[in-house]
Amino acid sequence: MNKVCSIFRQMIELIPRAMFERTVKETKAERHARGFSSWGQFIAMLFCQLGNAESLREICNGLAASEGKLKHLGVPRAPSRSTLAYANEHRPYQLYEQVFHQILALCAAEASQQKRKFRFKNPLVSLDSTTIDLCAAVFDWAKYKQHKGAVKLHVQLNHNGYLPCYAVISDGKCSDIAAARTMKWAKDTIVVFDRGYVDYEWWQSIGVNGAFFVTRRKKDVPLELVKDLTPPQNRNVVKDQIVRLCSSKLAGGAMILRLVTIWNEEKQELMEFLTNNLKLGASTIAAIYRDRWQIELFFKALKQLLRVKTFVGTRANALKTQVWSALIAALLLKWVQLRSKRNWSLSNLVALIRQQLFVYRDLFQLLDNDLQPPPELAGLHDGQLEMKFAFAE
């Protein structure tokens, strides 16, 4: 006898229902609700992401087709298109933002059990943004250029489990550094970012707050040599130097940094990295910046595997609700990936879960045992299986 719930239910069990309902009250999401609960909206938007639904019609029809299984998700019936559209436009997206951070705390606990890639104990975070293109005629509130609309998603990626740990949705005109100036980091955190974040005062403020940064040098950054360090042992490290960055914008007029120059075999070029961390090895500094590529892979997966390029609503609140639901779905998928004993790629994991979303199987037994049939069916040959399913019908 099958004693497990659907795979969809097993995934959302990470989210304590009582915690969700408290957040609903805090955000006053159901202040004018008439029958359609915030939990029902939440399930519908997660189905949009995990079920790859491209429109309100696909979401509502997909849920309606699984009507008998919705009660196990805490939803009495599938919503109508107009009801879901109204909820997305009027219920505050901040509900999804707060739920995201609550799920993040649970996922981070799971990630802390994983083996660390680097030996140092400092938290390592990547910072970057991606632009989501929109039609200016439809999303008139998000005009970016004359005939083009856009919003930007600014994300911090925690390298311990590669979890998105912070996100900001801004208009397309907001620069990366303007969003970065509003962010804070805990003491001893190492923040890695690309050459789009050049702001000497901001760099200095990171060090003043007890954190570190690693970035790639732009050619116009004015540096003065202070000291050549001990020749590095790694043959790919060309130079390791202490330098002085001079600028009238800096407190004291200057800032001491470290310049690490390495030879990249793949690209056949020299690469220069700047950091305010004077203790880590030169090869470690280069490896930290190389690992920044994980945030690019995260954005690629977010756009290819989840629904953040086509939207089921045109209002700003509906768009932000959908983006935050995509980030929540990304956390749930990362949680499943971390808990699985096999090394599943995220694309293969999403494809499998999407196909089996309403199947009643133990999720981790399915993932960990090479997709074997359930134990009660494993010993039956094809003829017996046909008879079993014929009687079941």
Helices and strands as residue ranges (DSSP letters): H 7-12, H 17-27, H 38-50, H 56-65, H 67-70, G 71-73, H 81-90, H 94-111, E 124-134, G 140-142, E 143-145, E 148-158, E 163-171, H 176-180, E 190-193, H 200-208, E 212-216, E 223-228, E 237-246, E 254-264, E 269-275, H 282-290, H 293-305, H 316-339, H 346-355, H 363-368, H 375-378, H 382-392
